Amino acid sequence: MLPREAFAHLPTKVEGLHRLTKNLNGPELFIKRDDQTGLAFGGNKTRKLEYLMAQALAEGADLVLTTGADQSNHCRQTAAAAARCGLDCTLVLVEPCPETVTGNLFLDKLLGAELIWTEKEKRDQVLNKAFEEAVGRGKKPYLIPYGGSNAVGAYAYFVAMKELLEQLPEEMPDWIVFGSSSGGTQAGLLAGAQNYQVKTKILGISVDESESVLKDRVFRLASEISNLYGDKKSLNPDQILINDNFLGAGYGILNDQDREAIHLFATTEGILLDPVYTGRAGAGLIHLIRSGFFSKNERVLFWHTGGTPALFADKYIRDI
Ligand SMILES: Cc1ncc(COP(=O)(O)O)c(C=O)c1O
């Protein structure tokens, strides 16, 4: 058990998606509402940050630093968690800095984070420099990796698998489908499934990486989590299921499938998907259902990982 700052609203609800199931004439669909984890619009990073913040506090940190895209959900939730724990927060964001401050970026500012802008290639360098400068000023900084995806952060999804098992003891789904990027969510779920002997297949829809790159990352991280906190059995790489067929023109570039998913979830279920992660994961889910990937009698759980403030970002609001 890792130390935890318990600020997330857990357990998140599991709900049936009856109207979407009917619309798609598909397998029985469910949703796990990690878009409702409670901290400043929530999302999957809130779970990870419970453990990362606990470690930062245990180490006596007074500042957390992390990095992400201009509309990063991870950065927004880090800024909120820092505020909640009484720590300063510095975010290294990837240029260009937009003219209008909307969506997650607006929230970063509202939550009191200091923002540093840089080119993508220099991100880690700038982050390390900000860390060193903070030390020089007498601060005690704590570095949170991209996506909160180290073993401590991803451990939260090891625990989340137990949460799901407790919610659905007799009726675990056949599949869990969600958006995967830095790999922490997928690695935690896989290590958790192995530890708790859950047979559910865990399918990450990649939002930005090729299958091979993401698979490698998930394998390394899941093995580390299992080694540190789980049953130490080595993970079978064949269990790492990643679909990279929905990348379109790349990260954060909406395509017609993403748009259709966002509209279909909204109009059939009143559920908001985001333009970058869950919109793309939803598009993947819909395509897989229509192409007969799942059999009709299977049960499929869509794990909503949050991101909804990006719906209100200037660059997306016109495009949805
Ligand atoms: C809304 C949302 N969904 C999914 C992901 C991907 O999660 P992970 O980085 O753990 O793969 C992110 C990561 O930023 C996210 O913000």
The ligand as an SDF file (V2000), in Angstrom:
LIG
                    3D

 16 16  0  0  0  0  0  0  0  0999 V2000
   -8.6310   12.6370  -20.6730 C   0  0  0  0  0  0  0  0  0  0  0  0
   -7.4710   11.7210  -20.7810 C   0  0  0  0  0  0  0  0  0  0  0  0
   -7.6910   10.4510  -21.1340 N   0  0  0  0  0  0  0  0  0  0  0  0
   -6.6800    9.5740  -21.2690 C   0  0  0  0  0  0  0  0  0  0  0  0
   -5.3820    9.9500  -21.0670 C   0  0  0  0  0  0  0  0  0  0  0  0
   -4.3010    8.9320  -21.2570 C   0  0  0  0  0  0  0  0  0  0  0  0
   -3.9230    8.3800  -20.0310 O   0  0  0  0  0  0  0  0  0  0  0  0
   -2.4480    7.8080  -19.8470 P   0  0  0  0  0  0  0  0  0  0  0  0
   -1.5470    8.9890  -20.0230 O   0  0  0  0  0  0  0  0  0  0  0  0
   -2.4370    7.2570  -18.4890 O   0  0  0  0  0  0  0  0  0  0  0  0
   -2.2210    6.8080  -20.9270 O   0  0  0  0  0  0  0  0  0  0  0  0
   -5.0910   11.2690  -20.6950 C   0  0  0  0  0  0  0  0  0  0  0  0
   -3.6960   11.7020  -20.5140 C   0  0  0  0  0  0  0  0  0  0  0  0
   -3.3490   12.8370  -20.5190 O   0  0  0  0  0  0  0  0  0  0  0  0
   -6.1720   12.1840  -20.5370 C   0  0  0  0  0  0  0  0  0  0  0  0
   -5.9640   13.4570  -20.1920 O   0  0  0  0  0  0  0  0  0  0  0  0
  1  2  1  0
  2  3  1  0
  2 15  2  0
  3  4  2  0
  4  5  1  0
  5  6  1  0
  5 12  2  0
  6  7  1  0
  7  8  1  0
  8  9  2  0
  8 10  1  0
  8 11  1  0
 12 13  1  0
 12 15  1  0
 13 14  2  0
 15 16  1  0
M  END
$$$$
